[in-house]
């Protein structure tokens, strides 16, 4: 652990004008506040914030950020208060400590909800000051370095998974690649211990020869560039285990088959020399097609600039080479942190860099933890492509993006009104995948609205969030409209007419926000008819039974407004896979029938609703009639067949019996219509079965 004077000396070495008193006060306050607290390793707890501060001194961060790192656990884990931090260390440090403070344990129903709530609070905090993110990443990095001291394996895996899913991508997105690599390696060791051990052992066996090869190839590169008048610092390294494992998984090859596990970096004096060095290397060795990336002319979203290429150095050796200037290298090493390093003349960036802005926008509209995590991971993980507007503006998108993603990236209104696109002058559908360098023009119409099927090909979080938001608003309008129709039918049963006064009284008595909320509750069957009548006109329902139970769950059927009450018709018992139709009668839930149900002939006066099963629809109850030979073991034989086909018998009734055959009606729990058909075919093939039909 760093001693007090060592930490202060580190900061003063790169920032002679740092507030030494601030750092000393923070160090002493943290040590006293944490007192005798211990970490899982047995070390004093205050060693952790001091080590986090030490990590940040390597990035040459300002004195306020270092003080924040020293204090970041005091509010959560000690009796210290936010008011004390504000009084002793000023508003900037107090605000950042509040943002970085370990998030309270959240009682949630699932890991997704807990992780999403952590991410939600974290994004809001770092959007105010990006230094919050830098401290949090250093905090997580030190926690990962000491992860092996935690005894509970489930807790270790949870922390490792959260690191891999959220914190490592966050580090990558702000250009802090060394943080990202170390986090990934430490998380990989915990999540895939066998794969990690296997790869590291095989790397060890290659290392003796590999070190010689890395040194020889690096010397050869430096010599080649020098002979061509380019002074370059050349370094080589072996790729880290997680990177190798990821390539093995993506390419479905063994470690021995990977030819590019070595990477080299050439640092030159100017941007012009970067391109000259690239030409020299490509003239000497053949380039691997498709592996050249020019991040100088088109930087990554996090500001990263460099030339990347892969060459065939020898018959069995491919190597990756990065070429950059010293300024580019500083950006690559420190990323966004470079802008907050102590420099008198630095121009610091907008704290809400563009991808954080996108996440904050999604954060405001996400309906569920799963949706927030999905969009956050999309925004942080995916590789980028570059496309251009007709005016030449550069738009960065994830690989696999379509014109609809492009439209929403330009402006939300443009996305909402998109009807088509021109890519490189050719009209294409909105589902067309964009390629690197495409010029995209969006065709729009004011009459257009976002379509639900856009979710099948929109991949950016911003586009998907906007589409879902519109769909939710549209569903809400439809639900309120249906609720209004049901309300009008309900109040007609009251002894006297109920006007606006009765409606307003019902809203107050039911403690609802407004009229729309009441109609929504009625349509979704959160309220029974009796509850509505009683709220509109107290005392009007004495002696009246509830006409409809409250609907608890929605059905996964396309064509129904989510949450609207339904029943599956008892006479035809539809299951997923059957063609279905909905029948709506006044004051009753929608009744779902198979399309060939005989009772549909008697429903001429009802409203019919076109329905189809949703993608997640699975499971239903079907009724079959089975005619068996009247012999010992016949019933047991069909029960065995039903069990072998993973169906479940819910009810069995003997309908008729004579000396030769007997017929049974059986209610079965099946996955879908195809599952039922396979089961019926298997029953008909049995010796004991004379006939098997669906009722």
Secondary structure, DSSP 4 states (H G I P E B T S, - for coil): ---HHHHHHHHHHH-TTS-HHHHHHHHHHHHHHHTT-B-TTSSBTHHHHHHHHHHHHTTTB-HHHHHHHHHTTHHHHSS--HHHHHHHHHHHHHHHHHHHSPPPP---SSHHHHHHHHHHHHHHHHHH-THHHHHHHHHHHHHHHTGGG---HHHHHHHHHHIIIIIHHHHHHTT-HHHHHHHHHHHHHHHSHHHHHHHHHHHHHHHHHHHHHHHHHHHHHHHHHHHTT---EEEEEEPPHHHHHHHHHHHT--GGG----EEEEEEESSHHHHHHHHHHHHHHSPBPTT--EETTTS--TT----EEEEEEEETTEEEEEEEEEHHHHHHHHHGGGGGGBS-TT--PPPSS-HHHHHHHHHHHH--SHHHHHHHHHHHHHS-EEEEE-TT--EEEEETT-BHHHHHHHH-HHHHHTEEEEEETTEEE-TTPBP-TT-BEEEEE-TT----GGGGGT--SHHHHHHHHHHHHHHHHHHHHHHHHHHHHHHHTTSSS---HHHHHHHHHHTT-SSHHHHHHHHHTTSS-HHHHHHHHSTTTTTTPPPSSPPP-----EETSPTT--EEE-TTT---TTS-EEEEE-TTSPEEEEETT-GGGGG-TTSEEEEEEE-TT---EEEEEEEEEESSTTHHHHHHHHHHHTT-EEEEEEEEEE-SSEEEEEEEEEESSHHHHHHHHHHHHTSTTEEEEEE-
